[in-house]
Amino acid sequence: MFKSIDIDKANLTIMGVKFADLKTLESTAHALGSNMFEGFEPTQELVQLYVDWKTGVISESDLLTKLYSIYGK
């Protein structure tokens, strides 16, 4: 089933998460869309987590720890 996500190019946001520039927003939107065809369901929390990692707010280790806390078994 197709599920849309909120992408606002004028305000540079995906699901309410702010991006620094249009190029990064568009590449992230394309990646999300491609993965959604495979069943991935993005959340605002995951988009924010990605932006935080990509901009250096959190380390790769922290990214993996947070992902594990969300999806780990």
C-alpha positions as CSV (number, residue, x, y, z in Angstrom):
1,M,0.0,0.0,0.0
2,F,1.3,3.5,-0.9
3,K,1.8,5.9,2.0
4,S,2.9,9.4,1.4
5,I,5.2,11.5,3.5
6,D,5.1,15.2,4.0
7,I,7.8,16.9,2.0
8,D,7.9,20.7,1.9
9,K,10.6,22.0,-0.4
10,A,9.8,25.6,0.3
11,N,10.5,25.2,4.0
12,L,13.2,22.4,3.5
13,T,11.4,19.9,5.6
14,I,10.5,16.2,5.5
15,M,7.9,15.1,8.0
16,G,8.6,18.4,9.8
17,V,12.3,17.8,10.1
18,K,14.4,20.8,8.8
19,F,17.2,20.2,6.3
20,A,20.1,22.6,5.6
21,D,19.7,22.7,1.8
22,L,17.5,21.5,-1.1
23,K,20.1,19.1,-2.4
24,T,20.2,17.2,0.9
25,L,16.4,17.2,1.3
26,E,15.9,15.8,-2.3
27,S,18.5,13.1,-1.9
28,T,17.0,12.0,1.4
29,A,13.5,12.1,0.0
30,H,14.6,9.9,-2.9
31,A,16.3,7.4,-0.6
32,L,13.2,7.3,1.7
33,G,11.0,6.7,-1.3
34,S,13.1,3.9,-2.7
35,N,13.2,2.2,0.7
36,M,9.4,2.7,1.1
37,F,8.9,0.5,-2.0
38,E,10.6,-2.3,0.0
39,G,8.3,-1.8,3.0
40,F,10.3,0.7,5.1
41,E,8.0,3.1,7.0
42,P,9.8,6.3,8.0
43,T,9.0,8.2,11.1
44,Q,9.7,11.8,12.1
45,E,12.0,10.4,14.8
46,L,14.1,8.4,12.3
47,V,14.3,11.3,9.8
48,Q,15.5,13.5,12.7
49,L,18.0,10.9,13.8
50,Y,19.4,10.7,10.3
51,V,19.8,14.5,10.0
52,D,21.5,14.6,13.4
53,W,24.0,12.0,12.4
54,K,24.6,13.5,8.9
55,T,25.2,16.9,10.4
56,G,27.5,15.6,13.2
57,V,25.2,16.3,16.1
58,I,25.5,12.6,17.1
59,S,28.2,10.1,16.4
60,E,27.8,6.9,14.3
61,S,28.0,4.9,17.5
62,D,25.1,7.0,19.0
63,L,23.2,6.5,15.8
64,L,23.5,2.8,16.0
65,T,22.7,2.7,19.7
66,K,19.5,4.7,19.1
67,L,18.5,2.5,16.2
68,Y,19.0,-0.5,18.3
69,S,16.9,1.0,21.0
70,I,14.1,1.5,18.5
71,Y,14.4,-1.7,16.5
72,G,16.6,-4.1,18.5
73,K,15.3,-7.4,19.8
